[in-house]
Amino acid sequence: MKRITIAIDGLSSCGKSSTAKKVSEHLGYPYIDTGAMYRAATLYFLQNNISSDDQTAVTAALDNIQIGFHRSEAMTNDVYLNGVNIESEIRKMYVSEKVSLFSAIPAVRHLLVAQQQKMGENGGIVMDGRDIGTVVFPKAELKIYLTASPEVRAQRRHLELVEKGENVGLEEIAENLRLRDFNDMNRAESPLIKAEDAVLIDNSEMTFDEQVQLTIDLANQQIYAGELSNS
């Protein structure tokens, strides 16, 4: 069976990571959360008091950042920074507030994009982020761009944080998402845009299961189309 590359891009809190995980499990493909990689780098900079305004210091620090993924006992694909599990820490608001600033720095993007391309060079992978279908894997067989209304996204993010025990107001979350969208879409290096050949999915009124099944159906179309063309 043909193994394809699946690139899932889109706005924050649209369920990119959750969907990508389920699709990867269904297909038996590795899953890479590239957003977690940028969050991990951001956490390192914050822990070491490196400002996003000091690009010289940021670039110099990149050699000290080792990011990896390891399967946990709970069967989650946790992200590690220099050998330490930081899966929970990188989801906190103080990291969310800064990740777009560090992600916009060219040296940071060049390093992590190269790592992402290495991870998926043999295909058969599900990767989500903001520039996967446009920069990391522009020739991916399936590209998806997820979106949802600002109100729905803020509510989803609020619920996620409440479940993790973080008390963050809905208005603060909505403003954080608005700023992240602006920064992601307007940065000079690899801005968030929909690839011309990406399938647009607005999941504002979709259930999570519907979103996952639609993505699986689209993946199967590409997988079996490839088999028919090779037969």
C-alpha positions as CSV (number, residue, x, y, z in Angstrom):
1,M,0.0,0.0,0.0
2,K,1.3,3.4,-0.9
3,R,2.4,5.5,2.1
4,I,1.7,9.2,1.6
5,T,2.7,12.4,3.4
6,I,-0.2,14.2,5.1
7,A,0.3,17.9,5.8
8,I,-2.2,19.6,8.2
9,D,-2.0,23.3,8.6
10,G,-4.3,25.9,10.1
11,L,-5.1,28.3,12.8
12,S,-4.6,27.8,16.5
13,S,-7.1,25.7,18.5
14,C,-8.7,24.2,15.4
15,G,-7.8,20.6,16.5
16,K,-4.9,20.1,14.1
17,S,-2.8,18.1,16.6
18,S,-5.7,16.0,17.9
19,T,-6.9,15.2,14.4
20,A,-3.4,14.4,13.2
21,K,-2.9,12.0,16.1
22,K,-6.1,10.1,15.4
23,V,-5.4,9.9,11.6
24,S,-1.8,8.7,12.3
25,E,-3.1,6.0,14.6
26,H,-5.7,4.9,12.0
27,L,-3.1,4.7,9.2
28,G,-0.3,3.4,11.4
29,Y,1.9,6.4,10.4
30,P,4.3,8.4,12.7
31,Y,2.9,11.7,13.9
32,I,5.0,14.9,14.3
33,D,3.6,17.9,16.1
34,T,5.7,20.7,14.7
35,G,3.9,23.3,16.8
36,A,5.3,21.4,19.9
37,M,8.8,21.8,18.4
38,Y,8.4,25.6,18.2
39,R,7.0,25.6,21.7
40,A,9.9,23.6,23.0
41,A,12.4,26.0,21.5
42,T,10.4,28.9,23.0
43,L,10.5,27.3,26.4
44,Y,14.3,27.0,26.2
45,F,14.6,30.7,25.3
46,L,12.3,31.7,28.1
47,Q,14.0,29.5,30.7
48,N,17.4,31.1,29.7
49,N,16.1,34.7,29.6
50,I,16.7,35.1,25.9
51,S,14.6,37.8,24.3
52,S,13.0,37.3,20.9
53,D,14.4,40.8,20.1
54,D,17.9,39.6,20.5
55,Q,18.2,37.4,17.3
56,T,22.0,37.1,17.8
57,A,21.5,35.4,21.2
58,V,18.6,33.3,19.8
59,T,20.8,32.0,16.9
60,A,23.7,31.3,19.2
61,A,21.5,29.3,21.5
62,L,20.1,27.0,18.8
63,D,23.1,24.6,19.1
64,N,22.0,23.9,22.7
65,I,18.5,22.9,21.8
66,Q,17.8,19.2,21.2
67,I,14.1,18.3,20.6
68,G,12.7,14.8,20.3
69,F,9.5,12.8,20.6
70,H,9.1,9.7,22.7
71,R,6.1,7.4,23.1
72,S,4.9,7.5,26.7
73,E,3.3,4.7,28.8
74,A,0.0,6.3,28.1
75,M,0.7,6.0,24.4
76,T,1.1,9.7,23.8
77,N,3.8,11.1,21.6
78,D,5.5,13.4,24.2
79,V,8.0,16.1,23.3
80,Y,11.3,16.3,25.1
81,L,13.7,19.2,25.4
82,N,17.3,18.2,26.1
83,G,16.2,14.9,27.5
84,V,13.4,16.3,29.7
85,N,9.7,15.7,29.1
86,I,8.1,19.1,28.7
87,E,4.8,18.0,27.1
88,S,2.7,19.7,29.8
89,E,4.9,22.8,30.3
90,I,4.8,23.9,26.7
91,R,1.0,24.0,26.7
92,K,0.8,26.7,29.3
93,M,-0.2,30.3,28.5
94,Y,3.1,31.9,29.2
95,V,4.6,29.8,26.4
96,S,1.6,30.4,24.1
97,E,2.1,34.1,24.5
98,K,5.6,34.1,23.2
99,V,5.8,31.2,20.7
100,S,4.7,33.2,17.6
101,L,7.5,35.8,18.3
102,F,10.3,33.2,18.4
103,S,8.7,31.2,15.6
104,A,9.0,34.2,13.3
105,I,12.8,34.3,13.6
106,P,14.4,32.9,10.4
107,A,17.2,31.0,12.1
108,V,14.7,29.2,14.3
109,R,12.5,28.2,11.4
110,H,15.4,27.1,9.2
111,L,16.7,24.8,12.0
112,L,13.3,23.2,12.8
113,V,12.1,22.9,9.2
114,A,15.3,21.0,8.3
115,Q,14.6,18.6,11.2
116,Q,11.0,18.2,10.1
117,Q,12.0,17.4,6.5
118,K,14.5,14.8,7.8
119,M,11.8,13.2,9.9
120,G,9.5,12.8,6.9
121,E,11.9,12.2,4.1
122,N,10.6,8.7,3.5
123,G,6.9,9.6,3.5
124,G,4.2,7.7,5.4
125,I,3.9,10.5,8.0
126,V,1.3,12.9,9.4
127,M,2.6,16.3,10.3
128,D,0.7,19.4,11.5
129,G,1.7,23.0,11.9
130,R,1.5,26.3,10.0
131,D,3.8,25.8,7.0
132,I,3.8,22.1,6.4
133,G,2.0,22.1,3.0
134,T,3.7,25.3,1.8
135,V,7.3,25.0,3.0
136,V,8.1,21.7,4.8
137,F,6.4,19.4,2.4
138,P,5.1,21.4,-0.6
139,K,4.7,18.1,-2.6
140,A,2.7,16.3,0.1
141,E,0.0,14.1,-1.4
142,L,-2.6,15.4,1.0
143,K,-2.8,18.9,2.3
144,I,-5.4,20.1,4.7
145,Y,-6.1,23.6,6.0
146,L,-8.2,23.8,9.2
147,T,-10.1,26.8,10.3
148,A,-12.9,27.7,12.7
149,S,-14.6,30.9,14.0
150,P,-12.7,32.9,16.6
151,E,-15.4,32.3,19.1
152,V,-15.4,28.5,18.7
153,R,-11.6,28.4,18.9
154,A,-11.5,30.5,22.1
155,Q,-14.1,28.3,23.7
156,R,-12.2,25.1,22.8
157,R,-8.9,26.5,24.1
158,H,-10.6,27.6,27.3
159,L,-12.0,24.2,27.9
160,E,-8.6,22.6,27.2
161,L,-6.9,24.8,29.8
162,V,-9.7,24.3,32.4
163,E,-9.3,20.6,32.1
164,K,-5.6,21.0,32.8
165,G,-6.3,23.1,35.9
166,E,-5.3,26.5,34.4
167,N,-7.6,29.4,35.3
168,V,-7.4,31.7,32.3
169,G,-10.2,34.0,31.3
170,L,-12.0,33.6,27.9
171,E,-11.2,37.2,26.9
172,E,-7.5,36.7,27.5
173,I,-7.5,33.5,25.5
174,A,-9.4,35.2,22.6
175,E,-6.8,38.0,22.5
176,N,-3.9,35.6,22.6
177,L,-5.4,33.7,19.6
178,R,-6.0,36.9,17.8
179,L,-2.4,38.0,18.3
180,R,-1.0,34.6,17.3
181,D,-3.1,34.6,14.1
182,F,-1.8,38.0,13.2
183,N,1.8,37.2,13.9
184,D,1.6,33.8,12.1
185,M,0.0,35.3,9.0
186,N,2.2,38.4,8.8
187,R,5.7,37.1,9.6
188,A,8.2,37.5,6.7
189,E,9.5,33.9,7.1
190,S,7.0,31.1,6.2
191,P,3.8,32.9,7.0
192,L,0.6,30.9,7.7
193,I,-1.2,30.7,4.4
194,K,-3.4,28.1,2.7
195,A,-1.6,26.1,0.1
196,E,-3.3,26.4,-3.3
197,D,-3.9,22.7,-3.4
198,A,-5.0,22.2,0.2
199,V,-8.5,21.1,1.2
200,L,-10.1,23.8,3.3
201,I,-12.1,22.4,6.3
202,D,-14.1,24.8,8.5
203,N,-14.9,22.7,11.6
204,S,-16.8,25.4,13.5
205,E,-19.9,23.2,13.4
206,M,-18.3,19.8,13.0
207,T,-17.8,17.2,15.8
208,F,-14.3,16.0,16.4
209,D,-15.2,12.5,15.1
210,E,-16.6,14.0,11.9
211,Q,-13.4,16.0,11.3
212,V,-11.2,13.0,11.8
213,Q,-13.3,10.8,9.5
214,L,-13.3,13.4,6.8
215,T,-9.5,13.5,7.0
216,I,-9.2,9.7,6.9
217,D,-11.5,9.6,3.9
218,L,-9.4,12.2,2.0
219,A,-6.2,10.3,2.9
220,N,-7.7,7.0,1.6
221,Q,-8.6,8.7,-1.6
222,Q,-5.0,9.6,-2.2
223,I,-3.6,6.3,-1.0
224,Y,-5.9,4.2,-3.3
225,A,-5.6,6.7,-6.2
226,G,-1.9,6.1,-6.1
227,E,-2.4,2.3,-6.1
228,L,-4.7,2.5,-9.1
229,S,-2.3,4.7,-11.0
230,N,0.5,2.2,-10.4
231,S,-1.6,-0.9,-11.3
